[in-house]
Amino acid sequence: MNENKAKIPMDNKIIHSYFCTTIEKGLKILNCFRKDRMMLSLKEISQELGIDRTSAYRYVNTLVQLGYIWKDPLTKQLRLGPMALTLSNTIASSSDMMQTIKPLLDETLETYTGSIDCGILEGHIIHRVYQKAHKEILIKNVPHIETALHCSALGKITLAFLPESRMLAIVNHLDFVKKTKYSITDKKRLLEDLEISRKKGYAINNQEYIMGAISIAAPIVNSGTNIAFGATSLGFTSIEHAKTEIERDYAGVVCGLAKKISRLIPMN
């Protein structure tokens, strides 16, 4: 072993020799996507990074294959993919926000036997930053990244409390996947459901996402604008609870919980 080499200080020059420019380019591409521009073209990425389109295509295609970027097969437009969103969810779960609301969610779960979710809207997707079932109940886990906003209580109530233009932009982007025989599969029915949810102040998922599971959700909103940036929900089995019973007994609970969370994590 070269003793002298081992003792060389890690100054800027030596650190630079271990710097991977390929990874740098990949991370810079991911950073091109922001709230005000969730969809980008290859040309826009190429121009922002100052690289030729051939190089941009090679980096982007690699990220597409790895799941960090999703490419629309028709328009070729690009947006963040499931792997990038999973990474974002992991970061969000360990953030100050999660540490702030977790005690409140845990306390609620101990009081009401069922499951509890909390999600934040990012673009056209809901990130579940918290998901847990009561120790006495077993409910099938759902993805941390929710794209089926038309049939989840979290998704529906968040949509219901968005400005109409933004809500319609997301609704027009939905695939309307049929999760169960009860899933809403067309735009007209969803808009009717959202209007009812807006008036009630909460949304119901009556076995629309998972057979045998009913959930009720309320919006987490900006207190100044009353615009949703997420939602929280309580979930139950249809064997033990009827939809009418859940609305009667838990609408006030979940709405109260959502208001507390809204105060704890105010958004500008």
VEXGU-734103 format. One record per residue (C-alpha): residue in one letter; residue number from 1; x, y, z. Coordinates in pm, whole numbers. Layout:
REM residues N
residu  num  east  north  up
a  NUM  X  Y  Z
...
END
This chain:
REM residues 268
residu  num  east  north  up
m  1  0  0  0
n  2  126  350  -81
e  3  144  520  260
n  4  189  867  116
k  5  -120  833  -103
a  6  -327  719  195
k  7  -237  1037  384
i  8  -326  1281  107
p  9  -591  1523  240
m  10  -931  1521  71
d  11  -906  1868  -78
n  12  -1132  2000  -353
k  13  -911  1866  -629
i  14  -920  1506  -502
i  15  -1291  1521  -423
h  16  -1347  1633  -782
s  17  -1161  1327  -912
y  18  -1433  1111  -755
f  19  -1717  1325  -891
c  20  -1951  1136  -1128
t  21  -2082  1372  -1395
t  22  -2325  1111  -1528
i  23  -2509  1097  -1195
e  24  -2495  1475  -1181
k  25  -2673  1499  -1517
g  26  -2938  1250  -1408
l  27  -3014  1443  -1088
k  28  -3023  1773  -1277
i  29  -3280  1624  -1516
l  30  -3501  1521  -1223
n  31  -3466  1873  -1081
c  32  -3603  2017  -1405
f  33  -3952  1906  -1296
r  34  -4123  2152  -1064
k  35  -4473  2228  -940
d  36  -4528  2488  -1208
r  37  -4419  2253  -1487
m  38  -4488  1889  -1421
m  39  -4464  1791  -1789
l  40  -4157  1860  -2006
s  41  -4036  1775  -2353
l  42  -3694  1633  -2439
k  43  -3615  1965  -2614
e  44  -3693  2164  -2297
i  45  -3467  1940  -2086
s  46  -3189  1963  -2344
q  47  -3210  2344  -2346
e  48  -3221  2379  -1967
l  49  -2918  2154  -1913
g  50  -2727  2300  -2208
i  51  -2660  1961  -2367
d  52  -2739  1827  -2713
r  53  -3063  1632  -2768
t  54  -2877  1305  -2835
s  55  -2711  1317  -2492
a  56  -3035  1432  -2329
y  57  -3219  1140  -2489
r  58  -2963  891  -2354
y  59  -2992  1023  -1997
v  60  -3372  1053  -2012
n  61  -3419  709  -2165
t  62  -3212  555  -1886
l  63  -3429  729  -1624
v  64  -3743  613  -1807
q  65  -3626  251  -1801
l  66  -3541  278  -1431
g  67  -3884  424  -1354
y  68  -3767  769  -1244
i  69  -3931  937  -1543
w  70  -4255  845  -1722
k  71  -4298  913  -2096
d  72  -4639  958  -2252
p  73  -4645  708  -2543
l  74  -4852  943  -2759
t  75  -4725  1295  -2690
k  76  -4372  1193  -2578
q  77  -4408  1442  -2291
l  78  -4215  1352  -1977
r  79  -4298  1367  -1607
l  80  -4163  1216  -1287
g  81  -4215  841  -1264
p  82  -4302  609  -974
m  83  -3944  554  -855
a  84  -3885  929  -820
l  85  -4213  963  -637
t  86  -4129  673  -407
l  87  -3803  847  -319
s  88  -3995  1169  -259
n  89  -4238  983  -33
t  90  -3951  838  171
i  91  -3808  1185  223
a  92  -4150  1326  310
s  93  -4211  1049  563
s  94  -3902  1149  757
s  95  -3958  1522  730
d  96  -4051  1766  1003
m  97  -4408  1761  877
m  98  -4436  1388  940
q  99  -4289  1423  1287
t  100  -4540  1698  1360
i  101  -4856  1512  1260
k  102  -4763  1153  1350
p  103  -4857  1177  1722
l  104  -5200  1313  1628
l  105  -5259  1035  1375
d  106  -5140  765  1615
e  107  -5367  896  1887
t  108  -5666  894  1652
l  109  -5593  539  1540
e  110  -5585  415  1899
t  111  -5927  568  1962
y  112  -6105  446  1649
t  113  -6048  87  1539
g  114  -5973  81  1167
s  115  -5700  221  945
i  116  -5577  575  890
d  117  -5411  744  591
c  118  -5267  1087  528
g  119  -5161  1203  183
i  120  -5020  1515  18
l  121  -5101  1619  -340
e  122  -4809  1656  -579
g  123  -4907  1728  -937
h  124  -5154  1458  -1042
i  125  -5055  1219  -765
i  126  -5123  1172  -393
h  127  -4824  1075  -178
r  128  -4930  878  128
v  129  -4698  1013  397
y  130  -4864  805  666
q  131  -5054  476  650
k  132  -5132  244  939
a  133  -5395  -5  1053
h  134  -5516  -52  1409
k  135  -5349  -345  1586
e  136  -5683  -530  1597
i  137  -5763  -499  1228
l  138  -5599  -616  908
i  139  -5662  -411  596
k  140  -5477  -467  272
n  141  -5201  -212  219
v  142  -5241  32  -69
p  143  -4959  201  -265
h  144  -4770  495  -118
i  145  -4814  668  -453
e  146  -5181  708  -542
t  147  -5264  771  -906
a  148  -5624  641  -902
l  149  -5766  960  -750
h  150  -6112  880  -891
c  151  -6172  586  -659
s  152  -5985  667  -338
a  153  -6138  881  -64
l  154  -5811  1074  -29
g  155  -5806  1151  -398
k  156  -6171  1246  -433
i  157  -6184  1488  -142
t  158  -5857  1653  -247
l  159  -5994  1704  -598
a  160  -6320  1840  -456
f  161  -6138  2119  -272
l  162  -5918  2238  -558
p  163  -5988  2537  -782
e  164  -6205  2419  -1071
s  165  -5940  2471  -1338
r  166  -5680  2267  -1153
m  167  -5933  2000  -1059
l  168  -6041  1960  -1422
a  169  -5680  1945  -1540
i  170  -5619  1650  -1308
v  171  -5953  1480  -1387
n  172  -5883  1505  -1760
h  173  -5550  1333  -1697
l  174  -5699  1034  -1508
d  175  -5705  686  -1662
f  176  -6024  586  -1472
v  177  -5889  240  -1397
k  178  -6162  6  -1272
k  179  -6028  -120  -939
t  180  -6354  -294  -838
k  181  -6706  -327  -978
y  182  -6798  -17  -775
s  183  -6526  210  -918
i  184  -6628  529  -1093
t  185  -6514  493  -1452
d  186  -6627  811  -1626
k  187  -6570  1183  -1589
k  188  -6937  1285  -1553
r  189  -7001  1052  -1259
l  190  -6680  1160  -1090
l  191  -6765  1530  -1119
e  192  -7108  1461  -968
d  193  -6943  1272  -682
l  194  -6695  1556  -625
e  195  -6976  1811  -606
i  196  -7151  1605  -338
s  197  -6824  1567  -147
r  198  -6758  1940  -165
k  199  -7098  2018  -16
k  200  -7062  1759  261
g  201  -6702  1844  343
y  202  -6590  1481  319
a  203  -6568  1200  62
i  204  -6662  834  81
n  205  -6490  544  -94
n  206  -6751  268  -75
q  207  -6554  -39  -190
e  208  -6444  154  -498
y  209  -6073  87  -443
i  210  -6067  -247  -255
m  211  -6361  -483  -218
g  212  -6470  -499  144
a  213  -6307  -167  241
i  214  -6487  163  303
s  215  -6304  485  383
i  216  -6406  840  466
a  217  -6174  1135  404
a  218  -6158  1509  472
p  219  -5934  1771  307
i  220  -5619  1921  450
v  221  -5643  2281  335
n  222  -5468  2614  328
s  223  -5652  2803  600
g  224  -5643  3126  403
t  225  -5779  2993  74
n  226  -5958  2670  176
i  227  -5776  2501  -114
a  228  -5670  2141  -48
f  229  -5309  2028  -61
g  230  -5383  1682  79
a  231  -5627  1479  285
t  232  -5661  1232  569
s  233  -5892  933  590
l  234  -6024  662  819
g  235  -6086  316  678
f  236  -6308  27  788
t  237  -6425  -313  666
s  238  -6768  -337  506
i  239  -6833  -654  707
e  240  -6829  -464  1038
h  241  -6947  -119  925
a  242  -7212  4  681
k  243  -7156  320  474
t  244  -7439  506  650
e  245  -7297  411  990
i  246  -6951  535  894
e  247  -7088  868  773
r  248  -7294  911  1089
d  249  -7024  817  1337
y  250  -6699  926  1168
a  251  -6765  1225  939
g  252  -6718  1465  1229
v  253  -6413  1277  1349
v  254  -6225  1282  1020
c  255  -6322  1644  946
g  256  -6198  1748  1290
l  257  -5874  1558  1237
a  258  -5819  1722  898
k  259  -5870  2068  1051
k  260  -5611  1996  1320
i  261  -5360  1877  1060
s  262  -5430  2186  847
r  263  -5335  2404  1143
l  264  -5022  2202  1219
i  265  -4881  2212  866
p  266  -5000  2542  716
m  267  -4917  2594  350
n  268  -4855  2932  189
END
